[in-house]
Amino acid sequence: MIVVGGGIIGLTTAVLLAERGRRVRVWAREPAERTTSAVAGALWWPYRIEPEACAGEWALASLSVYEELAERPGKTGVRLVEGVQTGTRLDELGSWAARVPELRETAEGLRARLPLIDMPVHLGWLRERFLTAGGVVEERSVKDLAEAFASDAVDVVVNCTGLGARDLVPDPAVRPVRGQLVVVENPGITTWFTAVGHTDAKTTYFFPQPGGLILGGTADEDEWSLVPDPAVAQEIVRRCAEVRPEIAGARVLGHRVGLRPTREAVRLEREVRADGRVLVHSYGHGGAGVTVAWGCAADAAGLAGS
């Protein structure tokens, strides 16, 4: 079995499959630390993902896993952190919200203690967990998914290529939503904050991570540039400093840009080829790949026959 794609969706799916006894190879175009997943903030929250009902179930399944992983934050990169989201009411969310522990409405906004994931650490931990389960990672660029079926020994291929699915499937419904972040020296902030709308091009949020305070952000549809815009970075810092003034003087440590693989609906389905072999698609997770990773991996594994 081959899983094509080495980001959060691909690695999590590969881990589940390998731990269920399948012989799995991951074909990754680049190391996990250079994928879009590594750029993520990454707060657990269903953001820019459809359909909402499915996303909510996938997110809740993942939440249970992250809560367990948060017992070993140094190893897994997962911590439970308190924070607040403004501009949203509980009755504006899907039914999934009622099942999130401690999610409550306050005068400030929605407050909760949620998983906040240090992605470089978490991706490295996922890779090691996969290798320990007997999996193999190969750095390989793929121009056509048919390449994965070149060997008769491959009975199932799982397509977790994110934005790459636009060309590989091909599926023009997959589009980039560009996100730019600024990493600053943390001036002592220990809680997360978001003021994020699902359709807003400009967003305001900050996440305290071990490597610094991550400030965001943008959601620029159909923008492909991976080059940070200095003017946008300055604006991000300004917006975040309006919430916490001490951010204004924080030393900038770096800039990040990632392209969210957005689609009108996640494609998670099984396709049986003419020769009887199976191709499972799992892509189009938008800004919520981390949030739904374990739930989607379980469904993809089921579709793969595991």
N, C-alpha and C positions, 0 to 999 in steps of 0.2 A: 504494500500500500504506500502511496506517495501523497503527502500533503504539500501543495504548492503554495508558498508564502510563509515568511518567517516572522511576521509581526505578532501582535497579541492574539489575534484570532487564530492564526495558523499554529503558533506554539501551544496555545491552550488546547486546541483540538488534538494536536499530535500527542500531547501528554495523556489526555483521556484515552485515546486509542491505544497507545503503547501500554498503558497500565491495565487495559482490558485484554491484554495478551496478543495484540496485533503486532506484526513486524512492520515498522513505520520508518520511512525516510522523509525528511523535510527538505524540499528544494527551496532555498532562499537566495534571492538575487543579491542580498547584502547582509552583513551581520545584523542581528536584532537591534543593536545599539544605534544603527544608522537608519532604522525604519521610521515611518511616521509615528508608530506607537511610542518610540523613545522620546518623542517631543511632547507627548501629552502631559497635561497638568499634574495629576490625573485624579480627579475627584469622581467617586461613584455617583452618577446621576444620569438618568436617561435624557440625552441632549441631542437634538437634530437626528432623530432616528424614527422610522416608521416601519410597520404599523404599530401604533401605541400599545394595543392590547398584547401583542406578542412581545414587544420590547419590554413591557412591564414584567412579564413572567420570566423572560431571560434575565432581566436585571435582578429580580428577587432571588433567583437561583444563584446568581453570581454573588449577591450580597452575603448569602449564607456561607459561601466559600471564603470570601474575604474576611468575614468576621472571625473565622477560624484561623486564617493565616495571620491575622493581626496579633495573635498570641505570640508570634515570633517575628516581630517587625524588623529586627536587624538582619535576619536571614532572608525573609520574603519581600521586604520593602513595603509591606502593608501596615498602616497604622489607622486607628480610629480617632478622628479629630472632630472637635466641636466647631460649628460654624453657622452662618446664617445666609439665606438667600432672600433678597428683597424683590419686590415687584410681582410676587406670585402668591396666590392663596391656595389653601388645600383643596377647595372645591373646584379649582381650575386644573387640577392634576387628575391623572387616570386612577382607576381603582387600585393600582399597585401601591399608591401612596399610603393607603390605610394600613398596609402591612409592613411599613418601614418603622422599626422600633424607635420610639422617642421623637419621631418627626412631629413637630407641633407648631401651631401658629402663635406668634408673639407680636408685640408692638413693633419690633424691628423687622419682622418678616418670618419666613419659615426657618425654624432652628432645628438642627439635628446633629447627631454624632455619626459621621459617615466614614467609610474607607477612603483614605487618601494614599495613593500608591506612588512610591518612588520608582519610576519606570526603569531606569538603568539597572537598579538592583533587582527589581521584579523580573525583568526579561532574562537577566542572567540566571536567576533562580529557576525560572521555568525551563530554560535550556538545560541546566544541570539535572533537573528532575526528569526531563525527557531522556537524556543520555543514560541516566541511572536505570530507567525502565527499558533500556535496550535499544532506544531510538538512535538514528543516525542523521546528522545534519550535513547537507552538501550545499556549498555556495555555487549556485548555477542560475544563469539567466535563461528564461524560457520565452520562446517566440510564439509558440503554439502549444495549447494544452495537450495536443495529440502526442507531443514528445514524451509525456509521462506514461503513455500507453505503449511506447515502442517495444518494451519487453513483455513477452507473453506472461511473465510471472506476476505482473501487476494487474490485480483484479479490480482495485478501487483507487480512484484519484479524488482527493478533496481539494477544491479550488478555493483558497483563502487569500487571493491576490489583491484584495482591496481595490485601489484605484487602477491597478494593473489589469483588472478584469475588463476595463473599457476596451483594451486592444486584444487581450487574449481570448475572450469569449467568442466574438467581440460583443460588448454591451455598451452602446453609447448613452444609456440611461445613467451610468455611473459618472459622476461629475465631481470635480474638486471644490472644496470650500476651504479657502486658505486661512490658516490661523497663525498670527504672529504673537510671540511672547517676549517678555523681557525678564531676565533673572537678575535680581539685585541682592546685595548683602542684607540679610534679615535684621531689621532694627529692633527685634524683640517681639514680633507678632507670632502668636501661637494658634490662632484660629483662622479658618478659611472664610472667605466672603465671596458671594457671587451676586451680580445683578444682570442676569442673562436672559434674553428673550430668544425664543426659538427662531425668529425671523430677523433679528437685529444684526446689522453688519458690524456694529461696534458693541463690544461687551466690556464689562468691568468685573474683574475678579482677581483674587490673590490667594495663593496656596503656599503655606509654609512647608518646605521640603528640606531634608537634611543638607542639600547643596546650595540652599538659598531660598529666597522668597520669589515665587514665580508669579509674574504679573501678566494679566491679559486684558483684552485680547481683541481679535478680529474674526470675522466670519465672512470672508469675501468670496462670493460665489463665482465659479468658473475662472478663478485666478490661479495660474500655474507657477508663478515666480516663487523660488525658494530663497530669494535674496531679501534680508531684512531691510525695511524702509526706515531710515533714521527719524523721519518726521512722524511716522506712525508710532515708533518706539517712544518718542518724546510725549506723544499724546496719551499713550497707554499709562506711562508713569504719572502724568498729570491727573488722569481720571482716578487712578488708584489712590493718589495722594489726597484727593478730595474726600475720600472715605477715611483714610488714615494718614494724617499730615506728615508723620515721621518717615513715610516712604519717599517724600520729595528729596531728602538729602541722602538717601541710601546709595552706596556705590554700585554701579552697574557691573555685573559679572559676565553677562553674555546675552546673546539674542538667539531666539529659536523661531523657525518657521516650519509648519507642517501642513500637509494637504489632506483634509478629511475626505474619505471616500463616500460621498453622499449619493443616495438613490431615493426615488420616491417610496420604495419599500425595500427592506433587506431581502436579498435573494438567498433563501435557505431551502434548497430542494434537491431531489434526487433525479438524475437523468440516466436512463439505461441506453447504452450505445447499441449499435446494430449487432456488435459481436457479443452482446450480453454482459459486457463489463460495465461498471458503474462509475459515474462522475457525479460527485456531490458538490454543489455550489454553496458557499457561505461567504458572502461579501455585500458591501453596501451599508456598513454599520455607522456611517456618518461620524458624528462626534461622540459616539457612545461605545466604541469598540471595547474599551476596558470595562465599562459598566456591564455589558452583556456577554462578555467572553465565555464564562463558564456555562451559562445557560445555552448559548448557541453551540458550544462545543458538545454538550450532551445531546442536543437534537441532531447535530451533524454526525456524531458517532452512531446514533440510532439509524440514520438514513444510510450510513455506510455498512450497516449490518453488524455493528458491535455494541 
